[in-house]
Amino acid sequence: MAMITETTEVQNVPERQERLKPIIKEALKKGGSRMIEITGMPLEDWLVLRAMLGIGGSDVSTALNINEYKTPYELWKEKVGDTIDAKDNDWLWFGREAEDLIAKGYKRLMGREIMEDPYIRIHPEHDCLFVNLDRIIVDNGDGKGPGVLECKSTEYNVYKTWLDSIPINYYCQIQHELSVTGFKWAVLAVLVGRQVKIIPIERDEEYIQRQNQVLVAWYNGYVKEVVPPERKAADYSFVDPIAGTTKEADEEILAVIDELKEKQGTEKTLKEEIDLLKDKVKEFAGDDEAITKNGEILATYKTISKKEYVVKAKTYRELRFKTKKGE
């Protein structure tokens, strides 16, 4: 798929929707394949198709309200609106480009054949659940059947926190992929520095059933009924307010504002105290690079050089509180 450049929105969404409706209908008809081939499909069409179909693997954590980078309201807008976001950034670009390298790393380490999956697959029972797999691990006759290969990349200090359990959003996504495909097992292959780490994941049928109930209810209640989920603070940050409008404060929000102002005042005082303590440590270090005790480094005071960069322009809403004279 080609990468979208310059624009931040998919163009001609209604026109694309009309063109894609027969393709979806064909896949979902009785006896249909419940698969849609995406080989050679323009990225813009693929994005529109995802919005029309329902909840895909990367949507699961947002619908479950456990995605720290995206709100359920943002997801709802994508699924019901005529505007589909097509923003790209370095992190997303690297993830796509690294996918093939990670898949090859898995094959090299495990000696198993893998294959690209040229289809969007729709759940055998729930029309609103679908997946677009990174790769399929080919059945090698060991009785396990084919598996899902999910490719991710992260930094080493982040990966260290996964030693007890993988991030819940990845677990939910992979169980969703197993649910839709019917496969019994999956592997999360993670690029960490120059190494590919292998994390096997088994199908959890009990969990899948519970998750499917929540996802289908979310889709039917919000998307199908065109009823927005409750908006969070993040949903208002980049929406222009209605000019000249006001809202009278109730007792609850007055208490919140008072508490917030008090804590902000404490925060300012605490920061000043922290800065004074830091200055004392810096003065003690003087010309030396580190402070030690019995040979163990307690603190370092090194020179850090950062390259100059230009911050991209952006528009956002900022919350400020009015203060009375003398406060």
C-alpha positions in Angstrom: 0.0 0.0 0.0 1.2 3.5 -0.8 1.9 5.9 2.0 -0.4 9.0 2.1 1.6 12.2 2.0 0.8 15.9 2.5 -2.9 15.5 3.3 -4.2 14.5 6.8 -7.6 13.3 5.7 -8.8 10.8 3.2 -10.4 12.5 0.2 -13.8 11.7 -1.3 -14.9 9.4 1.5 -18.6 9.1 0.5 -17.6 8.2 -3.1 -15.2 5.5 -1.9 -17.9 4.1 0.5 -20.3 3.6 -2.4 -17.6 1.9 -4.4 -16.7 -0.4 -1.6 -20.2 -1.4 -0.4 -20.6 -4.1 -3.1 -17.3 -5.7 -2.1 -18.4 -5.9 1.5 -21.8 -7.3 0.5 -20.2 -10.0 -1.6 -17.9 -11.1 1.3 -20.8 -11.2 3.8 -23.4 -12.9 1.7 -24.6 -16.4 2.7 -21.8 -18.8 1.6 -19.5 -15.9 1.0 -15.8 -16.1 1.8 -15.9 -13.5 4.6 -12.6 -12.2 3.2 -11.8 -9.2 1.1 -8.6 -9.1 -0.9 -6.5 -6.0 -0.5 -3.6 -6.7 -2.8 -2.9 -3.5 -4.7 -5.7 -1.6 -2.9 -4.9 2.1 -2.4 -4.2 3.0 1.2 -7.1 5.5 1.2 -9.6 2.8 0.2 -8.2 0.5 2.9 -8.7 3.1 5.5 -12.3 3.7 4.4 -12.9 -0.1 4.3 -11.7 -0.4 7.9 -14.1 2.3 9.0 -17.0 0.6 7.2 -16.4 -2.9 8.5 -16.3 -2.3 12.2 -13.7 -3.1 14.8 -10.3 -4.3 13.6 -7.3 -5.6 15.6 -5.8 -2.1 16.2 -9.2 -0.8 17.3 -9.8 -3.3 20.1 -7.9 -1.5 22.9 -9.6 1.8 22.1 -13.1 0.2 22.1 -12.2 -1.4 25.4 -11.1 2.0 26.7 -7.6 1.0 27.6 -5.7 2.8 24.8 -3.7 5.8 26.3 -3.2 7.3 22.8 -6.7 7.3 21.5 -10.2 7.7 23.0 -13.4 5.7 22.3 -14.9 9.0 21.0 -12.1 9.4 18.4 -12.7 5.8 17.3 -16.5 6.4 17.1 -15.9 9.5 14.9 -13.8 7.4 12.5 -16.5 4.7 12.2 -19.6 7.0 11.7 -18.2 10.1 10.0 -17.3 11.1 6.5 -13.9 12.3 7.7 -11.2 9.7 8.1 -7.9 10.6 9.6 -4.8 9.7 7.4 -2.1 11.3 9.5 1.3 9.7 9.4 4.4 10.1 11.6 7.9 8.7 11.9 6.8 6.1 14.5 4.0 4.7 12.3 6.2 4.7 9.3 9.0 2.8 11.1 6.5 0.2 12.3 5.3 -0.5 8.8 8.8 -0.6 7.4 10.1 -2.8 10.2 7.3 -5.4 9.9 9.0 -7.3 7.1 12.4 -7.3 8.9 10.7 -8.6 12.1 8.9 -11.3 10.2 12.2 -12.4 8.6 13.8 -12.3 12.0 11.2 -14.7 13.4 11.7 -17.1 10.5 15.5 -17.0 10.9 15.2 -17.7 14.7 12.4 -20.3 14.6 13.0 -21.9 11.2 9.2 -21.7 10.4 7.7 -20.6 7.1 5.6 -17.5 7.1 3.4 -15.8 4.5 1.8 -12.5 3.9 -2.0 -12.5 4.2 -3.5 -10.5 1.3 -7.0 -10.4 2.9 -9.1 -8.6 5.4 -10.8 -11.4 7.3 -14.2 -11.0 8.9 -15.3 -13.0 12.0 -17.4 -16.1 11.1 -20.2 -15.0 13.4 -19.9 -11.3 14.1 -20.0 -9.1 10.9 -18.6 -6.1 12.8 -15.3 -7.8 13.8 -12.4 -8.1 11.4 -8.6 -8.4 11.2 -5.8 -7.6 8.8 -2.9 -9.8 9.9 0.8 -8.9 9.8 1.8 -12.4 8.8 0.5 -16.0 9.0 2.8 -18.7 10.4 2.4 -21.6 8.0 1.2 -25.0 9.3 4.2 -27.3 9.6 2.3 -30.5 10.4 3.0 -30.4 14.2 -0.7 -30.5 15.0 -1.0 -26.8 16.0 -2.2 -25.6 12.6 -1.4 -22.1 11.3 -0.6 -19.3 13.7 -0.8 -15.5 13.8 2.5 -13.5 13.7 2.1 -10.0 15.2 5.1 -7.8 14.6 5.9 -4.9 17.0 9.0 -2.8 17.8 10.0 -1.0 21.0 12.9 0.3 23.0 14.9 -1.9 25.4 13.9 0.0 28.6 10.3 -0.4 27.6 10.7 -4.1 26.8 12.1 -4.7 30.2 8.8 -3.9 31.7 7.2 -6.7 29.7 9.0 -9.5 31.5 6.1 -10.3 33.7 3.4 -9.8 31.1 3.0 -8.2 27.7 1.0 -4.9 27.4 -2.7 -5.5 27.8 -3.5 -3.8 24.5 -1.3 -6.2 22.6 -2.8 -9.2 24.3 -6.3 -8.0 23.5 -5.4 -7.4 19.8 -3.8 -10.8 19.4 -6.8 -12.6 21.1 -9.0 -10.7 18.7 -6.9 -12.0 15.7 -7.2 -15.5 17.0 -10.9 -15.1 17.5 -11.5 -13.9 13.9 -9.2 -16.4 12.2 -10.0 -19.4 14.3 -6.3 -20.1 14.8 -5.2 -21.7 18.1 -1.9 -19.9 18.7 0.1 -16.7 17.9 3.5 -15.2 18.3 4.3 -11.7 19.3 7.6 -10.9 17.6 9.2 -7.7 19.0 12.2 -5.8 17.5 14.2 -4.6 20.5 17.3 -2.8 19.3 18.9 -5.3 16.8 17.3 -8.4 18.3 13.9 -10.0 17.6 12.3 -11.3 20.8 9.8 -14.1 20.5 6.7 -14.2 22.8 4.3 -17.2 22.2 0.6 -16.7 23.0 -2.1 -19.3 23.2 -5.7 -18.9 22.4 -7.9 -18.1 25.4 -11.4 -19.1 24.5 -13.1 -17.9 27.7 -11.4 -14.5 27.4 -12.3 -14.2 23.7 -16.0 -14.8 24.4 -16.1 -12.1 27.0 -14.2 -9.6 24.8 -16.4 -10.3 21.8 -19.5 -9.5 23.9 -18.0 -6.1 24.8 -16.8 -5.3 21.3 -20.1 -6.2 19.6 -22.1 -4.3 22.3 -19.8 -1.3 21.8 -20.3 -1.4 18.0 -24.1 -1.9 18.2 -24.6 0.6 20.9 -22.4 3.4 19.6 -21.7 3.0 15.9 -24.8 1.2 14.6 -27.1 3.5 16.7 -24.9 6.6 15.9 -24.7 7.5 19.6 -21.4 8.9 20.7 -19.6 7.5 23.7 -18.9 9.9 26.6 -16.2 12.4 25.6 -13.0 12.7 27.7 -10.8 15.8 28.3 -8.6 14.8 25.4 -11.5 14.9 23.0 -12.1 18.6 23.7 -8.4 19.6 23.5 -8.4 20.2 19.7 -12.0 21.2 19.2 -12.7 24.9 18.8 -15.1 26.2 21.5 -18.4 27.9 20.6 -17.4 31.5 20.6 -19.0 33.7 23.3 -20.6 30.8 25.2 -20.4 30.2 28.9 -21.4 27.5 31.4 -22.4 28.3 35.0 -20.4 26.4 37.5 -22.1 23.9 39.8 -21.0 23.0 43.4 -19.1 20.0 42.3 -17.0 21.8 39.7 -16.4 24.7 42.1 -14.9 22.3 44.6 -12.7 20.7 41.8 -11.4 24.1 40.7 -10.6 25.1 44.3 -8.8 21.9 44.9 -6.9 22.2 41.6 -5.8 25.8 42.4 -4.6 24.7 45.8 -2.6 21.8 44.4 -1.1 24.0 41.7 0.1 26.4 44.4 1.7 23.5 46.3 3.3 22.3 43.1 4.9 25.7 42.4 6.2 25.8 46.0 7.5 22.3 45.8 9.2 23.0 42.5 11.0 26.0 44.0 12.2 23.8 46.9 13.4 21.1 44.5 15.3 23.6 42.4 17.1 24.9 45.6 18.1 21.4 46.6 19.3 20.7 43.1 21.4 23.8 43.2 23.1 22.7 46.4 24.0 19.3 44.7 25.3 21.1 41.6 27.4 23.4 43.8 28.8 20.4 45.7 29.7 18.6 42.4 31.4 21.8 41.1 33.8 20.9 38.3 33.5 17.2 38.9 31.3 14.9 36.7 29.9 12.6 39.3 29.2 12.3 43.1 30.0 8.9 44.7 29.8 7.1 48.0 32.1 4.2 48.6 32.7 4.0 44.8 29.0 3.9 43.9 27.7 6.7 41.7 24.9 8.6 43.4 24.5 11.4 40.8 26.1 12.7 37.6 26.5 16.3 36.4 27.5 15.9 32.7 27.3 18.2 29.7 24.4 17.3 27.4 24.2 18.6 23.9 20.9 18.6 22.0 20.5 19.4 18.3 18.4 22.4 17.3 15.0 21.6 16.0 11.9 23.4 14.9 8.6 22.6 16.6 5.8 22.0 14.2 2.9 24.5 14.4 -0.2 23.2 16.1 -3.5 24.6 17.5 -4.9 23.5 20.8 -7.1 24.6 23.7 -5.5 25.6 27.0 -7.1 25.7 30.4 -6.3 28.8 32.5 -7.8 30.1 35.7 -8.6 33.7 36.4 -7.0 35.0 39.6 -8.4 37.9 41.7 -6.1 40.8 42.5 -4.1 40.1 45.6 -4.1 36.3 45.1 
